[in-house]
Structure formats: structure tokens, C-alpha cells
Amino acid sequence: MQKKITLGNILGEYGENYIRQNHIPGQERGLIHLLASCRTEVMGSHFEKCDQCGYLGKAYNSCRNRHCPTCQQKDKQEWLDKRMQELLPTGYYHLVFTIPHELNLLCLKNKKVMYDILFKAASQTLLELSRDTKHLGADIGLVTILHTWGQNMMEHPHLHCIMPAGGLSFDKGHWVNTDKKNNFFIHYKILSRKFRGKYLDLLKRAYNSGKLEFKGSLASIGAKKKFTGLITLLYSKEWVVNIQKPFGKPEKVLEYLSRYVFRVAITDRRIIEIKDGKVLFSWKDYRTNLFHKMKLDVDEFIRRFLLHTLPQGFFKVRYYGIFSSRCRKQNIETARKLLLLEKELAEKETLEDGGQVWTKQDSVWDEIMSNILNYKKPNCPVCKKGRLHFAGIVPDKHWLPG
């Protein structure tokens, strides 16, 4: 059986040559070396012990870098363990804010500034419209996740937003539900145009304050007249905001959270083979939901992967509204109590009317709690029932006493 090809394998075999032939910045050069060493003897090793049968084994250490597709699985589980504790017993919307392709190159050359603007424009759009009594009249919560790529690994900056179907009233005395008859409580054109206005206003401010760089091929739009022309063009376009109606079950919330938060530009499972200096990988056309194959020269494959290196210290997951870190715990407890109280009152009214209510096993909240307790799958190679846990670093043989 042919060994599965990973991104680390490709960078290990071809990365050094790519560095020599191209002017690679220090951060990206370090990333190539780090990902090539992940889970190899270069990183050292540690013991893992099963919590059921006591099996003790050794495994190579991980690089734990956020751009590494191998390491993201562990980080995903640790993050989910925290987020699942915060899920509310209600539906959740999934929204995607996308900026026009005319801004792709500007984003690549000004990542921190442009991506910060994307976070601000999308979050302010949703928070302000939700507080408007014409739409919801409540304070909502947002989990926002930045992606910068499409399935072909080219530039495609967009922001995934996950939000509960409702929000806390301004006095925090009750939960305000969205209209269940509609897929979303704000028309997408209202969202799209406000998002467009927010983004372009913030972009103009960044330009006027000298925060944007126009090097190389961007020099042609750096002059004020040219930049103003670009802004005018972008105002004339309809911007894309996709909205998905609330998920029906809690496991769908968990699925979307895990799917989007720790995804990187290319996953190992999409890499099919590398042969004659070319990488073959799969990609999905979301317009048709069909999978296809794409072949790239290995240098082009590496180049496209490195396009999506995030600036050091940049947060690709951010929280807003009632989920902002300053008051998240208190707001979640308040919202949870109000939603459960609302459910109890609805069940009582149903009983009084001679109807039938859900049993405890059928309640949304019990489903969520079940997922919290059981989402971690066994991974012990011996008993198949337990989970492996860190049990100490394997000492370097040079450190052992003689």
C-alpha cells in the first residue's frame, strides 16, 4: 500500500530547494523548516499512555504551528472542548462575508491591515443592524473565523461568522428570538451593502493615514487618483454575503465550528500524490458540489500554500458582542438561563393546552451536553476504547547517564 503523502513530506523534500531559488522572507522560511520537521525525529518524541488499558507508547512531537494541517486536529479538539461548553440551546446561523477579487493583491501585500478591516467591517455590520429594532433589537454574539484561500489555494479572503438565532435584550431580561419563518432576520442585500460601505470607509481611512503599502505591481494604484478610481469601482459592485438558515441540531453547530476554525489552505487528505515534480490534489467546486483533481508544479504548490501565512501574533478567530472575552462567561450564563426558562414556559403552556412536550432525552440542551461529553473518540491502538494522553518527554539519548 502506497504511503500517504503529507504537506510535511513535500516541504521536507522540496522546501530547501524552493528557499534557495526564491527570495523567501524569514517567517515563511522558518515555517517551511518547521512543518517539514513536524512529527519526525528532528522534533524529539514523548510517551503516550492509554487511560483505559494502560498501554504505553512513543510518538514524535508535533510542531503545533497553526499553519500545519497535521497539528490542527489536536488544537481543534482542545478549542472545541472550551467552545462546546459555551453553546446555547438555540439555533445558529452561519454567514460568510467575501471581499471582491480586486482587493486580493492588496490583501496579500497588506495582510494585517486588510484582514483587520475585514473583521471590523463584518462584525460592525452584524452588531449594528441587530441592535436596530427594525431587525432584532438585541445584542448578539459572534464567533468569526478568517479564511484567505479558495479550494485551488489561490487568494480568496473571506470571513466565516457563526451566531445564535437571537440575542439578549438590552436590559438582559429576556432572550429575543429571530423570526423562525425567515432564513435570516436581515435581508442579505441590506447586509451586503452595509458591509460594503463599512469596509470601503475603513479602507479609505487606512489609505489616508498611510497604513497601506503599494509595492511592486501595486504601485499603479497607489496614486490618489488611481486609488479613488478603485474605490469607485468597488462601490459599484454588489458584494457577496452568504447566509445559511439556523442548524436544526446541535451536532451541526459542532460540525461547522470544527470544520472552519482550524482549517488550513490544504489538508493532507486532499493530497493524492507527488510525481515527476508535480503535486496532484483534490478540490471541491462548491457551485456544483462535485470534486475534481488539480495538478501543480511543486514550486507553485508551495508558493500558493505560503500565500496564506498569517502575520505573527495575528488572531484568525475573534469574538464579538455577548461573546467578547470581557463579559462572555456572564452573558452566556444569562442567555442559557433565559433560553431554558423560555423552553420550560413553552412546555407548560403546551401541557395546559392538552398537548405533548418533548421528553428529557429529546431536548436540544441534553443533545448538546451529550456531545460535550462524548465527542472525543477513542484512539488507543490496543484496546480501541481508551484515549492516549501525554505521559512525559522521551529523554534525548545524549542526556542519559553513562
SVG drawing of the C-alpha trace seen along z (x, -y; Angstrom):
<svg xmlns="http://www.w3.org/2000/svg" viewBox="-56 -62 85 66">
<polyline fill="none" stroke="black" stroke-width="0.4" points="0.0,0.0 1.4,-3.4 2.3,-5.7 0.1,-8.7 1.7,-11.9 1.5,-14.9 2.3,-18.5 5.3,-17.9 6.7,-15.3 6.5,-17.7 8.1,-20.6 10.8,-18.2 11.8,-17.0 11.4,-20.2 11.3,-23.0 15.0,-23.7 15.4,-23.9 12.4,-26.3 14.0,-28.5 17.3,-28.6 15.6,-29.6 13.3,-32.2 13.6,-35.2 11.7,-33.8 11.1,-36.0 12.3,-34.8 8.9,-33.9 8.0,-31.7 11.4,-30.2 11.1,-29.2 7.6,-27.8 8.9,-25.5 11.5,-24.1 9.1,-23.7 6.3,-21.9 8.9,-19.7 10.1,-18.6 6.7,-18.0 6.3,-14.5 9.8,-13.5 12.8,-12.6 14.0,-16.2 11.3,-17.3 12.0,-14.7 9.4,-12.3 7.2,-11.7 5.3,-8.9 1.6,-8.4 -0.5,-6.3 -4.0,-4.9 -6.4,-6.0 -8.2,-2.6 -5.7,0.3 -2.5,-1.4 -0.8,-0.9 2.4,-3.0 3.9,-4.0 6.1,-6.6 5.2,-9.3 7.2,-12.1 6.5,-15.6 4.3,-18.0 5.3,-21.4 2.0,-22.9 2.1,-25.6 -1.3,-26.9 -0.4,-26.6 0.3,-22.8 -2.6,-20.6 -1.4,-17.7 -1.3,-19.7 -4.7,-21.3 -6.6,-18.2 -5.3,-18.4 -5.7,-22.1 -9.3,-21.7 -10.3,-19.3 -8.8,-21.5 -10.6,-24.6 -13.9,-22.7 -13.8,-21.4 -14.0,-25.1 -16.4,-26.3 -18.9,-23.4 -19.2,-24.4 -20.5,-27.7 -23.1,-26.6 -26.5,-28.0 -29.7,-25.8 -30.9,-27.5 -30.3,-27.5 -27.1,-29.0 -26.7,-30.9 -23.6,-30.6 -22.7,-33.6 -19.8,-34.2 -18.6,-37.7 -16.4,-37.9 -14.5,-40.8 -14.2,-41.4 -11.2,-39.8 -10.0,-43.3 -8.7,-43.5 -6.8,-40.2 -3.4,-41.5 -3.8,-44.5 -4.6,-42.0 -1.5,-39.9 0.8,-42.9 -1.0,-44.4 -2.3,-41.3 -2.7,-42.7 -4.3,-45.9 -6.7,-44.4 -7.7,-41.4 -8.3,-43.6 -10.6,-45.7 -12.5,-42.6 -13.1,-41.6 -14.2,-45.1 -16.5,-45.7 -18.3,-42.3 -18.7,-42.4 -19.8,-46.1 -22.3,-45.3 -24.0,-42.5 -23.8,-44.1 -25.3,-47.4 -28.1,-46.0 -29.0,-43.5 -29.3,-46.3 -31.7,-48.1 -35.3,-47.5 -36.4,-47.2 -34.5,-44.0 -33.9,-42.4 -33.4,-45.0 -30.9,-42.9 -27.3,-42.2 -26.0,-39.2 -22.9,-37.1 -20.4,-36.3 -17.6,-33.8 -15.7,-35.0 -13.0,-32.9 -10.7,-34.2 -10.0,-32.2 -7.8,-33.5 -8.0,-30.8 -10.2,-29.0 -10.1,-25.3 -7.4,-25.9 -5.2,-27.6 -5.4,-30.9 -6.2,-34.2 -9.9,-34.3 -10.2,-36.3 -13.5,-35.7 -14.8,-35.6 -17.0,-32.9 -19.4,-34.1 -21.4,-31.8 -24.1,-33.5 -27.0,-32.3 -30.5,-32.8 -31.3,-35.7 -29.8,-37.8 -30.0,-39.3 -32.4,-42.2 -30.7,-45.5 -31.7,-45.1 -30.6,-41.4 -34.0,-40.5 -35.1,-38.2 -33.9,-36.4 -35.0,-38.0 -35.6,-35.2 -35.2,-35.8 -38.2,-35.2 -38.4,-31.5 -40.3,-32.0 -37.3,-33.5 -33.9,-32.1 -32.4,-35.3 -33.8,-38.3 -32.0,-40.8 -32.2,-40.8 -28.9,-39.8 -28.8,-43.0 -29.1,-45.2 -26.2,-43.2 -24.2,-43.3 -24.5,-47.0 -23.8,-48.0 -20.8,-45.6 -19.5,-47.2 -19.9,-50.7 -18.1,-49.8 -15.2,-48.1 -14.6,-50.8 -14.8,-53.5 -12.2,-51.7 -10.1,-51.1 -10.1,-54.8 -9.1,-55.7 -6.2,-53.3 -5.1,-54.8 -5.3,-58.4 -3.4,-57.5 -0.6,-55.9 -1.1,-52.4 -1.2,-50.7 1.9,-49.8 1.8,-49.8 5.0,-48.0 5.8,-46.2 2.7,-45.6 0.6,-47.6 2.4,-50.8 0.0,-51.6 -2.9,-52.1 -1.0,-53.8 -1.6,-57.3 -4.6,-59.1 -6.5,-59.3 -6.0,-55.7 -6.9,-54.6 -10.1,-56.7 -11.0,-55.0 -10.6,-51.6 -12.9,-52.7 -15.5,-53.9 -15.4,-50.6 -15.8,-48.7 -18.8,-50.8 -20.5,-49.9 -20.3,-46.2 -22.7,-44.0 -20.6,-42.4 -21.3,-38.8 -22.7,-37.8 -23.9,-34.2 -26.4,-33.2 -27.4,-29.7 -30.5,-29.2 -30.2,-28.0 -28.8,-24.5 -31.5,-22.0 -29.4,-20.1 -26.5,-20.9 -24.2,-18.4 -24.5,-20.7 -23.2,-23.6 -20.2,-21.5 -19.6,-20.3 -19.4,-23.8 -17.3,-25.1 -14.7,-22.3 -14.8,-22.5 -14.0,-26.1 -11.9,-27.2 -8.8,-25.1 -8.8,-24.6 -5.7,-25.5 -5.1,-26.2 -4.5,-22.5 -5.2,-19.4 -3.2,-16.2 -6.2,-14.2 -6.6,-16.3 -3.1,-15.5 -3.2,-12.5 0.3,-12.0 3.5,-13.8 5.2,-12.5 7.7,-14.0 7.9,-17.2 4.1,-17.8 1.6,-17.6 -1.9,-16.1 -4.6,-17.1 -8.4,-17.2 -10.6,-20.3 -14.3,-20.8 -16.4,-23.1 -19.0,-24.5 -21.2,-25.6 -21.8,-22.0 -20.7,-20.2 -18.5,-18.0 -14.9,-17.0 -12.1,-17.5 -8.4,-17.0 -5.7,-19.6 -2.0,-19.2 0.6,-21.9 4.4,-22.1 5.7,-21.6 7.1,-25.1 3.8,-26.6 2.1,-24.3 4.5,-25.6 4.1,-29.2 0.3,-29.0 0.5,-27.5 2.8,-30.3 0.4,-32.9 -1.8,-32.2 0.9,-32.6 -0.7,-34.9 1.3,-37.7 2.9,-36.8 0.6,-37.4 -2.4,-37.8 -5.7,-36.3 -7.6,-34.5 -10.5,-33.7 -12.3,-36.6 -15.3,-37.0 -17.8,-39.9 -20.9,-41.1 -22.1,-39.0 -19.2,-36.5 -16.5,-39.1 -14.0,-37.9 -14.6,-40.7 -18.1,-39.5 -18.5,-36.2 -19.0,-33.9 -21.6,-36.1 -23.5,-36.7 -23.6,-33.0 -24.9,-32.0 -27.6,-34.7 -28.6,-33.7 -28.7,-30.0 -30.9,-30.5 -33.3,-32.7 -33.5,-30.1 -34.1,-27.2 -36.8,-29.2 -38.4,-30.0 -38.4,-26.4 -40.0,-25.4 -42.7,-28.0 -43.5,-26.8 -43.7,-23.2 -46.0,-24.3 -48.3,-26.1 -48.4,-23.0 -49.4,-20.8 -52.1,-23.2 -53.5,-23.1 -53.6,-19.3 -50.6,-18.9 -47.4,-16.8 -44.0,-18.1 -40.5,-16.7 -39.1,-14.2 -35.8,-14.9 -34.0,-12.7 -35.3,-14.8 -34.4,-18.2 -31.9,-20.2 -29.8,-21.0 -29.4,-17.4 -28.2,-16.7 -25.6,-19.4 -24.4,-18.1 -24.2,-14.6 -22.0,-15.9 -19.8,-17.7 -19.2,-14.5 -18.8,-12.1 -17.2,-14.0 -13.7,-12.7 -13.2,-9.4 -11.0,-6.5 -7.6,-6.4 -5.8,-3.6 -4.3,-1.2 -4.5,1.7 -7.9,1.7 -9.7,-0.6 -11.7,-2.0 -9.4,-4.5 -7.7,-7.7 -3.9,-8.3 -2.6,-11.1 0.8,-12.7 2.9,-10.8 6.3,-12.5 9.1,-13.5 11.4,-10.8 14.9,-11.9 17.5,-12.6 19.9,-9.7 22.8,-12.2 21.3,-13.3 21.1,-9.8 23.7,-9.0 26.5,-6.7"/>
</svg>
